[in-house]
Amino acid sequence: MEHVCLTIEYLLLALRVDDCYNVTISSRDITDAVAASNLAVFSGLMHGDNGVE
């Protein structure tokens, strides 16, 4: 849960300058947030691999 919260926190902080009613979150924004939170690595450890595709 911590990595999910870190991912969301990263997204909110990264997109704060673009904050508006219809802000768009791109796939790249999500990829960057997941990388910054180490979610993929942690998920890989939980499943017995390195989390990198």
Secondary structure, 3 states (H helix, E strand, C coil): CHHHHHHHHHHHHHCHHHCCCCCCCCHHHHHHHHHHHCHHHHHHHHCCCCCCC
